[in-house]
Amino acid sequence: MVTSSVRPNAPSARPSARPSGLPAGVADPRGKSAARARAARRREIVSAQGGDTGPPSASSSQTAERPRNVGEMLERARAFLERKGVEEARLDADLLVAHALEVDRLHLLLRLEEPVAEEELVRARGLLQRRAATEPVAYITGAREFYGRSFGVCSGVLIPRPETELIVDLARDHLAAREQAPRILDIGTGSGCLAITLALEVPSATVHAVDVSGEALEVARANATSLDAEVTWLEQDGLQAAGDGAPWDLIVCNPPYVNPAEREFLAPEVRDHEPAGALFAPEDDVHYWVRSLAQGTRGWLRSGGLMLVELGHEQGPAALELGRQADPEARVEQDLAGIPRVLVLA
């Protein structure tokens, strides 16, 4: 979910009948082709009728009349995103209008009868236009929730996904019985969501996080400051950091695992906006990260230590085979959707 710590080379990626490396939280986009076709048809109809009137505006030249209150503005925002083919139009409209009004979604619903200030209309319109152009809500608002906490994000880091929270659950379960303070390494930290969450959920731990991206580390440091988490940040190659700092009680990694051959199947919100270095595996080896991390298990982990590596869709069987070359008892844990999501190595 985070920026790659290394971009090396290694065997040719096998094209699959269905995208096998989509990032957590991104459904198979080919299953949504009919919905997208309908959305495209709606846009054609709007164009034929003289063009889209746009989201709620403070300008009378662009709307029949000014929204009377927040509730009416919200309905117009939802309708606008629906016309633009946004899949979660209602939710996204709610979040963006709430952001424009500088309230959370709950308080937005308590303000439905209140009048809307001119500057709020202008602000909402700008946000909705950005979403209509496929920019993700998290980048527009600058935040995404992970494990019950708000993390700042920007286009230089991958947006945290709920499926990645499984790594935190597995880590907490594993470390609960440990008497000595554990040493934890997060490889490719990006926004810092894993490292910071582990530091807060396991207060006795000493947490290190590594990334090759200076921009990502700036975001991560800012998140650590706002959430009052103690983490040591390193700008270097992740595999080198694992070896240099060994032994570790826990290593976590959400690597770039999307097969580059499947780029066309990604939603534009992902493909056109999130950092390619955090999304795509090396072109000649989609399993590079699993292979490299598994090979380092013996030398990097303390006795009783654990390594947790996030996987893409349908990568479970191949990852398990590679993992068992290093650890015969390696296993893959499923996320809440039943998708093999995390490779567990000891």
MIROSE-556660 format. One record per residue (C-alpha): residue number from 1; residue in three letters; z negated, y negated, x. Coordinates in pm, 1 decimal, decimal comma. Layout:
 pos code       up    north     east
 NUM  ALA        Z        Y        X
...
//
This chain:
 pos code       up    north     east
   1  MET      0,0      0,0      0,0
   2  VAL     -7,8   -199,9    295,6
   3  THR    201,1   -318,1    580,8
   4  SER    323,3    -59,6    829,0
   5  SER    130,8    -38,8   1153,3
   6  VAL    423,8    109,8   1342,8
   7  ARG    790,4    155,5   1270,1
   8  PRO    908,6    441,9   1490,8
   9  ASN   1190,1    694,2   1448,3
  10  ALA   1211,0   1062,2   1374,4
  11  PRO   1470,4   1401,3   1114,5
  12  SER   1694,2   1292,6    830,7
  13  ALA   1547,8   1211,2    488,6
  14  ARG   1655,2   1455,9    221,0
  15  PRO   1792,6   1282,7    -89,4
  16  SER   1614,4   1404,1   -398,8
  17  ALA   1732,5   1452,8   -754,4
  18  ARG   1474,5   1193,8   -850,0
  19  PRO   1300,6    923,8   -645,9
  20  SER   1036,1   1105,6   -443,5
  21  GLY    876,8    820,4   -255,9
  22  LEU    813,6    550,1   -509,7
  23  PRO    496,3    355,5   -439,4
  24  ALA    184,3    426,6   -638,5
  25  GLY    193,8    269,6   -979,9
  26  VAL    573,9    251,0   -990,6
  27  ALA    723,2    486,6  -1247,4
  28  ASP   1061,0    653,3  -1197,5
  29  PRO   1289,0    359,2  -1282,6
  30  ARG   1578,9    580,6  -1387,8
  31  GLY   1373,4    685,1  -1688,2
  32  LYS   1381,9    321,0  -1797,9
  33  SER   1759,2    277,7  -1785,5
  34  ALA   1794,5    267,3  -2163,9
  35  ALA   1529,9     -4,5  -2194,5
  36  ARG   1700,4   -206,5  -1925,3
  37  ALA   2037,3   -164,2  -2095,5
  38  ARG   1888,0   -297,9  -2418,8
  39  ALA   1735,6   -588,0  -2227,6
  40  ALA   2072,4   -666,9  -2071,0
  41  ARG   2235,6   -656,9  -2414,1
  42  ARG   1973,4   -899,8  -2547,8
  43  ARG   2056,5  -1138,1  -2265,6
  44  GLU   2428,1  -1113,1  -2346,9
  45  ILE   2358,6  -1197,5  -2710,8
  46  VAL   2141,7  -1495,3  -2616,0
  47  SER   2413,9  -1619,2  -2382,3
  48  ALA   2680,2  -1582,2  -2651,5
  49  GLN   2465,8  -1783,6  -2889,6
  50  GLY   2440,6  -2075,0  -2652,6
  51  GLY   2184,5  -1974,4  -2393,3
  52  ASP   1813,2  -1905,4  -2372,8
  53  THR   1594,1  -2193,9  -2479,4
  54  GLY   1345,1  -2094,5  -2211,9
  55  PRO    966,9  -2057,4  -2219,9
  56  PRO    737,1  -2302,9  -2399,0
  57  SER    815,5  -2648,8  -2268,4
  58  ALA    670,9  -2994,3  -2284,4
  59  SER   1025,7  -3127,3  -2320,0
  60  SER   1150,7  -3177,9  -2675,2
  61  SER   1505,2  -3135,3  -2547,6
  62  GLN   1438,4  -2771,2  -2465,8
  63  THR   1231,0  -2661,8  -2763,2
  64  ALA   1254,3  -2737,3  -3134,1
  65  GLU    900,9  -2871,2  -3129,5
  66  ARG    596,4  -2873,0  -2909,0
  67  PRO    357,1  -2576,2  -2948,4
  68  ARG     77,1  -2681,2  -3179,9
  69  ASN   -187,9  -2482,5  -2994,9
  70  VAL   -253,6  -2219,3  -2728,6
  71  GLY   -181,0  -1935,2  -2970,2
  72  GLU    166,1  -2066,4  -3048,8
  73  MET    238,6  -2124,0  -2680,8
  74  LEU    130,9  -1768,7  -2607,4
  75  GLU    359,0  -1622,7  -2875,8
  76  ARG    653,0  -1819,9  -2740,2
  77  ALA    573,9  -1702,4  -2387,6
  78  ARG    566,8  -1339,1  -2499,3
  79  ALA    895,8  -1377,6  -2685,5
  80  PHE   1058,2  -1542,6  -2383,8
  81  LEU    964,0  -1260,1  -2146,9
  82  GLU   1074,2  -1000,6  -2401,8
  83  ARG   1415,7  -1167,7  -2421,8
  84  LYS   1433,3  -1155,9  -2044,3
  85  GLY   1374,0   -779,8  -2048,8
  86  VAL   1028,9   -785,0  -1886,4
  87  GLU    877,3   -443,4  -1958,3
  88  GLU    516,6   -554,6  -2006,7
  89  ALA    604,5   -887,1  -2163,6
  90  ARG    286,8   -929,9  -2370,8
  91  LEU     47,5   -850,4  -2088,3
  92  ASP    237,1  -1057,8  -1833,7
  93  ALA    262,1  -1353,7  -2072,1
  94  ASP   -111,5  -1335,6  -2139,0
  95  LEU   -193,9  -1328,9  -1767,7
  96  LEU     41,6  -1612,1  -1678,4
  97  VAL    -59,8  -1839,9  -1964,2
  98  ALA   -424,9  -1773,1  -1878,7
  99  HIS   -350,5  -1863,9  -1517,3
 100  ALA   -177,2  -2184,0  -1627,0
 101  LEU   -483,6  -2276,1  -1834,8
 102  GLU   -715,9  -2173,4  -1548,5
 103  VAL   -910,3  -1923,3  -1758,9
 104  ASP   -932,8  -1545,3  -1764,3
 105  ARG   -755,7  -1340,7  -2028,7
 106  LEU  -1067,3  -1301,9  -2244,6
 107  HIS  -1130,3  -1676,2  -2259,1
 108  LEU   -762,3  -1734,8  -2328,6
 109  LEU   -798,4  -1539,9  -2653,2
 110  LEU  -1093,8  -1760,9  -2746,8
 111  ARG   -880,4  -2074,5  -2710,5
 112  LEU   -593,2  -1980,5  -2942,4
 113  GLU   -659,6  -2266,3  -3186,5
 114  GLU   -705,5  -2532,3  -2919,0
 115  PRO   -432,9  -2789,0  -2843,5
 116  VAL   -234,2  -2758,1  -2521,6
 117  ALA   -231,9  -3033,1  -2261,1
 118  GLU    102,9  -3156,8  -2132,1
 119  GLU     33,4  -3044,3  -1775,5
 120  GLU    -64,9  -2697,8  -1898,7
 121  LEU    270,8  -2660,8  -2072,6
 122  VAL    458,3  -2763,9  -1760,4
 123  ARG    254,1  -2527,3  -1545,1
 124  ALA    301,8  -2233,5  -1784,2
 125  ARG    675,3  -2289,9  -1799,9
 126  GLY    706,4  -2271,1  -1421,3
 127  LEU    507,1  -1948,3  -1403,1
 128  LEU    707,6  -1783,4  -1680,3
 129  GLN   1037,1  -1878,5  -1518,4
 130  ARG    924,9  -1711,1  -1197,3
 131  ARG    832,1  -1393,4  -1384,4
 132  ALA   1166,3  -1395,3  -1566,6
 133  ALA   1329,4  -1399,2  -1222,0
 134  THR   1146,9  -1065,0  -1149,8
 135  GLU    872,1  -1206,1   -926,9
 136  PRO    559,5   -986,9   -970,3
 137  VAL    266,2  -1135,3  -1160,9
 138  ALA     32,6  -1069,6   -866,4
 139  TYR    241,3  -1288,6   -636,6
 140  ILE    264,9  -1561,2   -900,5
 141  THR   -110,4  -1571,5   -961,4
 142  GLY   -196,9  -1485,9   -600,8
 143  ALA   -441,2  -1208,9   -692,8
 144  ARG   -468,4   -844,8   -797,9
 145  GLU   -774,6   -642,8   -894,5
 146  PHE   -866,5   -334,2   -691,0
 147  TYR  -1176,8   -122,4   -750,6
 148  GLY  -1324,8   -392,4   -972,7
 149  ARG  -1275,9   -677,7   -725,2
 150  SER  -1014,2   -950,9   -702,9
 151  PHE   -801,8   -952,1   -386,9
 152  GLY   -577,8  -1234,8   -279,8
 153  VAL   -216,5  -1131,1   -222,2
 154  CYS    108,2  -1294,6   -116,1
 155  SER    460,6  -1175,3    -46,2
 156  GLY    359,0  -1067,3    304,3
 157  VAL    143,5   -779,8    177,1
 158  LEU    196,7   -492,7    -62,9
 159  ILE     34,6   -538,8   -403,2
 160  PRO   -268,1   -305,1   -442,2
 161  ARG   -210,6    -20,9   -690,8
 162  PRO   -474,2    155,4   -902,3
 163  GLU   -366,2    497,7   -772,8
 164  THR   -484,9    400,0   -425,5
 165  GLU   -840,0    380,5   -561,9
 166  LEU   -843,2    761,6   -537,6
 167  ILE   -881,4    720,1   -160,9
 168  VAL  -1200,8    521,2   -215,7
 169  ASP  -1337,7    782,9   -456,4
 170  LEU  -1270,3   1066,0   -209,6
 171  ALA  -1416,6    866,6     78,8
 172  ARG  -1736,1    785,6   -110,6
 173  ASP  -1785,7   1149,1   -207,4
 174  HIS  -1734,1   1263,1    150,8
 175  LEU  -1963,2   1004,6    309,9
 176  ALA  -2243,8   1030,0     54,1
 177  ALA  -2413,5   1317,5    235,2
 178  ARG  -2389,1   1166,2    584,7
 179  GLU  -2715,0   1055,1    740,9
 180  GLN  -2574,9    852,0   1031,0
 181  ALA  -2373,8    534,1    979,5
 182  PRO  -2005,9    634,0    956,3
 183  ARG  -1723,1    479,3   1156,9
 184  ILE  -1416,1    410,9    942,0
 185  LEU  -1060,1    313,5   1037,2
 186  ASP   -799,6    178,7    794,0
 187  ILE   -447,0    207,6    937,6
 188  GLY   -199,5    -46,9    798,1
 189  THR   -454,5   -252,9    610,1
 190  GLY   -226,8   -513,9    446,7
 191  SER   -440,4   -710,1    198,7
 192  GLY   -746,3   -526,6    329,8
 193  CYS   -820,7   -372,9     -9,9
 194  LEU   -915,1    -30,8    131,0
 195  ALA  -1111,6   -150,9    433,3
 196  ILE  -1302,5   -416,6    240,4
 197  THR  -1377,3   -189,6    -54,2
 198  LEU  -1507,7     83,1    176,6
 199  ALA  -1722,8   -169,8    363,8
 200  LEU  -1877,1   -282,1     34,7
 201  GLU  -1909,2     62,5   -122,5
 202  VAL  -2054,6    220,1    194,7
 203  PRO  -2275,5    -60,5    334,5
 204  SER  -2397,1    148,2    628,6
 205  ALA  -2042,2    196,1    758,5
 206  THR  -1878,9     24,5   1053,1
 207  VAL  -1524,9    -49,6    938,0
 208  HIS  -1221,7   -128,1   1153,0
 209  ALA   -881,6   -218,0   1007,8
 210  VAL   -549,6   -242,7   1190,0
 211  ASP   -207,1   -386,7   1109,7
 212  VAL     92,3   -502,6   1312,8
 213  SER    143,9   -797,1   1077,1
 214  GLY    -43,4  -1113,2   1165,3
 215  GLU     32,5  -1252,6    820,2
 216  ALA   -123,5   -948,2    654,8
 217  LEU   -434,6   -980,3    869,9
 218  GLU   -474,0  -1345,1    767,3
 219  VAL   -472,7  -1236,0    402,9
 220  ALA   -716,6   -953,1    476,6
 221  ARG   -957,5  -1180,4    664,5
 222  ALA   -953,7  -1430,5    378,9
 223  ASN  -1031,0  -1152,1    131,9
 224  ALA  -1317,1  -1027,3    348,4
 225  THR  -1463,0  -1376,2    361,4
 226  SER  -1439,7  -1429,8    -14,3
 227  LEU  -1592,5  -1087,4    -85,6
 228  ASP  -1853,9  -1110,4    193,0
 229  ALA  -1744,2   -790,5    369,1
 230  GLU  -1795,5   -706,4    736,1
 231  VAL  -1475,6   -562,9    887,6
 232  THR  -1334,9   -570,0   1241,2
 233  TRP   -964,8   -664,9   1227,8
 234  LEU   -714,2   -549,1   1490,6
 235  GLU   -351,9   -657,4   1531,0
 236  GLN   -195,3   -357,6   1702,8
 237  ASP    -20,0    -25,0   1656,8
 238  GLY   -219,2    187,7   1411,8
 239  LEU   -177,8    520,7   1587,7
 240  GLN   -280,8    366,8   1919,0
 241  ALA   -586,8    210,9   1756,0
 242  ALA   -684,6    549,0   1614,4
 243  GLY   -674,2    706,3   1958,8
 244  ASP   -837,9    416,7   2142,7
 245  GLY  -1133,7    397,2   1903,5
 246  ALA  -1194,4    769,1   1850,6
 247  PRO  -1393,4    949,3   1731,7
 248  TRP  -1395,1    838,0   1366,8
 249  ASP  -1583,9    975,3   1069,7
 250  LEU  -1311,1    863,0    830,3
 251  ILE   -950,9    748,2    870,9
 252  VAL   -760,9    616,5    569,7
 253  CYS   -395,4    521,9    555,6
 254  ASN   -156,6    412,5    282,3
 255  PRO    164,0    419,4    487,7
 256  PRO    520,8    313,3    409,5
 257  TYR    651,6    627,6    240,7
 258  VAL    944,5    534,1     15,9
 259  ASN   1270,0    702,3    119,2
 260  PRO   1512,2    419,1    210,6
 261  ALA   1789,1    614,3     34,1
 262  GLU   1602,2    551,1   -292,5
 263  ARG   1593,8    172,5   -259,1
 264  GLU   1837,8    129,5   -549,3
 265  PHE   1603,4    312,4   -787,2
 266  LEU   1312,1     74,6   -732,5
 267  ALA   1235,2   -191,5   -989,3
 268  PRO   1352,5   -535,8   -871,7
 269  GLU    989,3   -654,0   -877,7
 270  VAL    925,0   -407,0   -595,2
 271  ARG   1259,9   -388,7   -416,8
 272  ASP   1331,9   -761,5   -404,5
 273  HIS    983,4   -904,1   -353,5
 274  GLU    740,9   -670,6   -174,5
 275  PRO    764,0   -640,6    207,0
 276  ALA   1012,2   -373,4    314,8
 277  GLY    797,7   -282,2    615,0
 278  ALA    515,3   -183,5    380,9
 279  LEU    741,0     13,4    146,0
 280  PHE    998,8    214,0    336,2
 281  ALA    951,3    507,9    570,4
 282  PRO   1172,4    533,4    881,0
 283  GLU   1529,2    608,7    771,8
 284  ASP   1551,0    927,3    977,0
 285  ASP   1213,6   1075,0    874,3
 286  VAL   1046,1   1000,3    541,9
 287  HIS    750,0   1216,0    652,4
 288  TYR    698,9   1039,8    986,2
 289  TRP    356,3    906,4    896,6
 290  VAL    217,2   1230,6    757,7
 291  ARG    340,3   1420,3   1063,4
 292  SER    201,3   1168,8   1313,5
 293  LEU   -135,0   1133,8   1142,4
 294  ALA   -177,2   1508,9   1102,1
 295  GLN   -103,9   1562,4   1470,6
 296  GLY   -376,6   1315,7   1562,1
 297  THR   -643,0   1470,4   1341,1
 298  ARG   -807,3   1690,0   1604,8
 299  GLY   -833,2   1417,7   1866,3
 300  TRP   -931,3   1129,9   1641,2
 301  LEU  -1188,6   1273,3   1400,9
 302  ARG  -1550,5   1348,3   1475,4
 303  SER  -1674,2   1693,5   1374,0
 304  GLY  -1702,7   1684,7    996,1
 305  GLY  -1472,4   1383,6    977,9
 306  LEU  -1197,0   1330,6    721,4
 307  MET   -850,7   1175,4    706,3
 308  LEU   -701,7   1053,5    375,9
 309  VAL   -330,4    969,7    356,4
 310  GLU   -155,3    839,5     44,6
 311  LEU    169,0   1012,4    -57,4
 312  GLY    472,9    923,5   -265,8
 313  HIS    604,4   1099,4   -575,6
 314  GLU    701,8   1462,5   -508,4
 315  GLN    600,6   1441,3   -141,1
 316  GLY    295,8   1663,5   -193,7
 317  PRO    443,4   2005,5   -100,5
 318  ALA    612,7   1883,9    218,5
 319  ALA    305,0   1682,7    318,7
 320  LEU     77,3   1980,5    260,9
 321  GLU    297,8   2201,6    477,8
 322  LEU    286,4   1946,2    759,1
 323  GLY    -86,5   1893,8    714,7
 324  ARG   -166,4   2263,1    738,2
 325  GLN      0,0   2282,0   1077,5
 326  ALA   -294,8   2075,1   1200,3
 327  ASP   -561,6   2178,7    948,8
 328  PRO   -520,8   2516,3    773,5
 329  GLU   -757,8   2395,0    501,6
 330  ALA   -566,2   2074,7    428,8
 331  ARG   -526,5   1996,0     58,8
 332  VAL   -362,4   1741,6   -168,6
 333  GLU   -559,8   1561,6   -440,7
 334  GLN   -392,3   1444,6   -762,4
 335  ASP   -426,0   1100,6   -916,5
 336  LEU   -511,9   1039,8  -1283,2
 337  ALA   -146,0   1086,3  -1378,5
 338  GLY   -147,3   1435,5  -1227,1
 339  ILE     72,4   1330,0   -933,7
 340  PRO    -14,4   1473,9   -588,3
 341  ARG   -133,4   1150,2   -431,0
 342  VAL   -363,6   1194,5   -129,8
 343  LEU   -340,5   1437,3    162,6
 344  VAL   -687,7   1540,1    281,8
 345  LEU   -724,2   1652,2    644,6
 346  ALA  -1036,1   1749,3    838,0
//
